Amino acid sequence: MIIPSIDISGGRTVQLVEGETPALEAGDPVPILERFSLAGEVAVIDIDAARGEGSNEQVIADLCSRGEIRVGGGIRDVDAAIGWLDRGAARVIVGTAATPELLAQLPRDRVIVALDAREGTVLSHGWRRSTGRPLLERIEELRGWCGGFLVTFVEREGHLGGTDLELANQVIAAAGPVRVTVAGGVSTAEEVAELDRLGADAQVGMALYTGRLGLAEAITAPLRSDRPDGLWPTVVVDEHGVALGLVYSGHESLSRSIDERLGVYQSRSRGVWVKGETSGATQELIRVTVDCDRDALRFTVRQHGPGFCHTGDRSCWGEDRGLLRLERRLQEIAASPTPSSNTVKLLADARLLAAKLREEAAELADADTEDRVVEEAADLLYMIMVRLVSAGVGLDRVAAALDARERKVTRRPMVAKADR
């Protein structure tokens, strides 16, 4: 798969040839992350910190709150690594500071060891010094202590001349079950597909920034289809992962989807079509995911308007239930209030809503039977949902906050405030 890369120096997105010669500046990393996040995780590398010449800590901390990123560059101790994981980084990339002793103190599945090599020898200090250590030997030494390797072929970095697939295959074999990401020279969809076939991801920067490789082309590189028309089944889900429907995608529709960040699909009968173009039920594309067999796609979208289905229902399987259904009902009530509605009264009276929240929380805390727990929890969840709607906050943001907390390594002690 593709791992887009954002290298940052002086707060700006840059691309360097062999880690030294500036080739281009792409500007503010925020819009770049928003675009690259369509492909999933994005690697964000602090070039200044890697060289020991400064830091882009605040810029990268902001990016952590905006997408799933792998943070690397200048992470040389346990505290720095845990600090980034606590800030929401999906994974941290540790370079030449990686030792079994350091790695043993970190969550293995969230640590990638970066091995930058020139002609098969590992480099350090921002690619400026040779360690004298053979690349494959270093991989075998550390593969039991990390969840992944990022191997960069420095002599090919930024040249757009292709990567070293033969050496990549040796790296993958040496890493065994540990997933490898290859960087350095990857510039075609064919290389992305071949690395995927070998069992590795491709980290790409220069080719994406220069347009040599399109993002849609990179995402779909590993895909195959057994259909005569070459289309890919595409499951459309909302931001909560709830399935809305099944459609098909092709190269043209996927390119438009990614370029315009819309739900654009393709079929033999209709050709390329834009969801909601006539009905107003448009979709904002959030992410494109390729399935494990590389023959189907999942589009994560933010659905607007009446719903996904042509009947007007939320999905092609009818309306959903539970909290998501309640959220939409409350949003509709807030948009078109009826004076006699209790929900409207709560939305209009912050003091009443606060009192009801405290009341229902206390009743849930005191519930002493299974049925009472269910009923009191339902009451409290209703009040919570009203509070979210009153603040203009979607349930998806709450879910994202919970996901971010799960990523934290450092935990506060569980002590009641009154007992502190």
N, C-alpha and C positions, 0 to 999 in steps of 0.2 A: 504494500500500500504506500501511499504518498504521505510524507511528513513535511509540510511546508516549513521553511525556516525564516526567522526574522533575526538578523544580527543587528545589534544596537551599539552605536558609539556616539557620545555627545548628545544622547537623547534622540537621535535620529536613526532611521533604518538605513543600513549601508550594505554594500556587497564589496568584498575584497578578493583579489586574485592571490591565491596561495596564502591567504591570511595576512597579507602585507599591503599590496598595492591597491589603493582605492579605485574601484571601477564605476560605482554609481552610488548616488544617495537617493533613496526612495521616500524620504520625508517622515511624517508622523506615523508611528507604528500602529496606532489605534485602528484607522480604517483598513490597514493591511491585515491586521488580525481578524477584523470582522469578516473580511472576504475569505481569508485562508481557513477560518474556522468551519466553513462549509465542509471541509474535508475531514474534520475531526481534530485530533491533537496537533498543536503547532509548537515547534521548537523555538524558544526565544533565548538568544545567547548574548550575554553582556561582554562585548569585545574588550571594553576598557578594563573591566574587572579581571578578565582572563589575562590581560597583559600587566596587571598591577598598576594601571595608569588612571585610576578613577573608578567610578561606579555609576550605574544607571538604575539604582535600586528603586527609587520612587516610580520611575517610568514602568519598570517591570512589575512592581507591586500592583499598579493600576491595571496592567494587562491581566494579572492573575484573577482579578474580579470580573473580567470580561469574557473569558473563554478557558478552554482546557489547554494548558500550556505545560511544556517541559522547560524548566529553567536551568540554564547552564552558564558557565563563565565565572571564574573566581570563587567557586565553592570549594573551600580547602579544609573545612573542619565540620564536625558533627553539628555544632550550634548553627552554622550557616545553612546547612542542609535542612535541619529541622525547622529553622525559621522560614524557609521558603515553602515547605510542606504545610506549615501552620497557616501561611498566607493564602493557601489555596492552590498551589502548584500541583498539577496531576502527578508529576514526577520531577526529580532533580537529576541533573547530569553532573557527575563528579569526574574530574579529569585526573591529572597525575597525582593528586592527593589520595586517590583511591588505594586503600590497603585493606587486607582482611580485617585488621583491627578497627579501622574506621567504619567500614561497611557493616560490620557485625552489630553496630549500634543504631542502624537505620532499618526501616521497614524494607525488606529486600525487594518486594514487588514494585516499589516506587522509586527505585534507584537505577539509573542508567550510568554505566561507566563509559566515559569518553576516551577513546584511544586514537589520537591523531598521529598518523604515520606518514613518513616520506620514504619511498622505496623499501617498505616493510619494516622500518625502524621507528619506534615510538618517539614522539617529540614532546616537549614541555614548554612552559613560559610563553603561551600564546603562539605556539608553533615555531618558536625562535631558537630552541635548543634541542639537541639530540640527547636522549637518555641512554642510547646504546642498547636498549632492550628490544629484542625481536617482537614484532606485533603478535604473532601466533602464540609465542611463549607466554606473553602477558595475558592473553585471552584465557588460556588454559589455567593460569594461576588464579584468575579472579572470577571465573564463570560460576563458581559455587557460592558467590557472595553478592550477586546482583540480579536484578530482574531483566536487564538488557544491556546491550553494548551499542554505542554510537561510534562507528569506525569511519574516520575521514581520511581519504587518500589525498594528502595535502598537495602533492605535485599536480593533481588534476583539478583542484578546487578553483572554481571561477573561470576555467578555460573553455567550458562548453564543448569539450572534445570527447566526451564519453567517459564512463567509469571503467574500472578494471574488473570485469566480471569474473575472470579466472581467479584473481586474488580474493574477490568477494566470496566465491564458492569455498575457498580454503578457510576464510574467516568463519563462515557459517558452519562448516564442519567442525572447526575448533571450538566454537561456542556451544555445540551440542544442543540441549533443549532451550538455551537462553536466546531470546529473540534479538536479532541483529538489525540495526539501522545503518545503512551505507550512505555516506556523503562523499562528495568530491567528483565533479564532472558529469553527474547524471543530467542528461539534457533531452532525452527522447522518451516517448511513451513505451517504446519497445524495451528500453532498459528498465523502466519501472515494472513492466510486465514480467521480464525475465528475472529480476530480483525477487519479485513476489513468488514466482514459480519455484525459485531456489529456497524460499523461506525467509526472505528478508524484506524490510521496508526501505524505501528510498527517501532520504532527506534532500530536499531540493530548494535552492534559493535562486541563483543567478538565472537559470533557465526560465523560472516563473516571472522574474522581474523584467527580463528582456523580451518576453513573449515567445521565446523559442519553444516553450512548452506551455500549452494552455492548462488552466486549472481543471477544467472539465475533462480534457484529454488525459491528464494525469490521474484523476480519480477513476476514470473508466478503463484505464490501461489493462488491469488484470481481468476485466470482465469477459465472459464468453456467453453465447446464446445458442440454444438448440432450436430456436424458432426460424422458419424459413425467411422471415422478414428481418431477423437480426435484432429484434427489440428485446428489452429486458423488463420482466415483471417488476412493478414498483409498488411497494406497500406504502401508503401515505398514512402517517400518524401525526397527532398533534403534539404540542410541547410536553404533554404528560405521558406520551408513548401510547395513547389510545388509538387504535386503528380506525381510520376514516373511510378507507376504500382501497381498491386495487386498480391500478392503471398500468400503462406501459410507457417506457422511455426509449429514446434513440439518441444517437450522437447529436443531432440537431436540437432536439428538445432539451437535452441535458445542458448543452452549451448555453442556450437561452435562459434556462432556469438559473444557472450559476451567474451568468452575466447580469441578469435583471433581478435576481433573488426572488423569483416568483415560481408558483407551481405551473410549469409548462410541461405538457406530456405529448405523446405521439401514438397514433394508431393507424392501422391500414385503411380504415374507413374515413377518418376525419383528418388524417395527416397530423401536423403539429397544431396543438390547441392550448390556449391559455385558460386555466381554471378561473372562472368568475368574470371573464371578459364581457359577457352579456348579462349574467345574473347579478354581478356585484359581489358574489361569494369568493373573493380573491384569497390568495394564500401568500404569506411571506415565508420564503424558504429559509430554514435555520440550519439544516445539516443534511448532507448526503452520505449514506453509509452503504458499503458493499457487504453482502452477506458472506458467510464462511466458505460457501462453495463457488463464489465469484460468478453467480449466474442470476442474481436478483439485487434490487436496490431497495433502500428504505429512505423515503423523504420525510424529514421532520419539518413540519410547517406550523405557522401560526394562522389558524383559519379565521377569516373575517366573514361578515355577512350571515345569512340564514343558516348555512351549513354546507357540508361537502356534497351530499347526495343531490341529484337532480330533483328529488321529491321535496327538498327543503329540509330534510332531517339532518341532524348533526353528522351522521355517518351513513354508509350504505347498509348498515345493520340496524338502523333505527337510532333512537335517542339513547344517550348514555345515562348513567344513574349516579347516585352518591354525591360526593362533594363537588365534582365537576358540574353535575346537573344543577345542584344548589347554587353554585357560584354564578352560573349563567342566569338563573331565575332571579337572583338578587340584583344582578347587574341590569336586567330588564326592568325590574321594579324601580331601581334608582333612576333609570333613564325616563320612565313614564310613571311617575308616582300617583297612587290612588290615596286620597286623604284618609280613608278608613283603614288602611293597611297598617298592621302592627310593625311591619318592617320599615315602612315609611316613617313611623313615629320614632323608631330607634335611630334611623339615619338622620333624623332632624334634631335629635336631642342627645348630645354627647354625654351628658351627665346620667341620663336614663340608661344608655347603652353601657356605660362604665359600671353602673350599679348592677345591671343584669349579668355582666360578665363575672363580677365578683360573686354574685349570688349563685350562679350556675357552677362556677369552679368549686365553691364550698360544698355544694350539694353532691358533686361528683366525688370529691374527697371523702365525704361521709357515707357514700353509697355502700350498703352492706350485703347486697345480693347481686347475682349476675344480671338479672333483669333491670334492677335499679341502675347498675353501672352502665348498661346499654342506653337506657332512657336519659340519664343525666349527661352521659357523654354526647348524645345526639343534641340535647339542649345547648350544651356548651359549644359544640362545633358550629351550631347555627349562629350563636352569638359571635363567635370568632369570625365566621364568614361575613357577617354583617359589618363587623369592625374593619375587615380587610376592604370590603367594597366602599365603606365610608372614607377610607384613606386612599382609594384608588390603587390598591395593591392587589395584584393577581396571585392566585394560589401557586403559580409557577415560580414566583419569586421566593415564596416560603420554601418550596421544594428545593430550589437552588441553594438557599441558605442552609438547609439541612444537609444537602450533599457536601457543601463546603465544610461544615462542622465535622462530618465523617472523615474528611481528609486530614484534619488536625492531628498531629502527633502528641502535642502537649495538651494535657487535660487539667481543667480546674477541679479542685476537690468538690465533691457533692455535699454541700453544707447548707442548711436552711439559713436564709438571710437573718432571721431573728436570733439564730444561734451564733452568729459570727462575732 
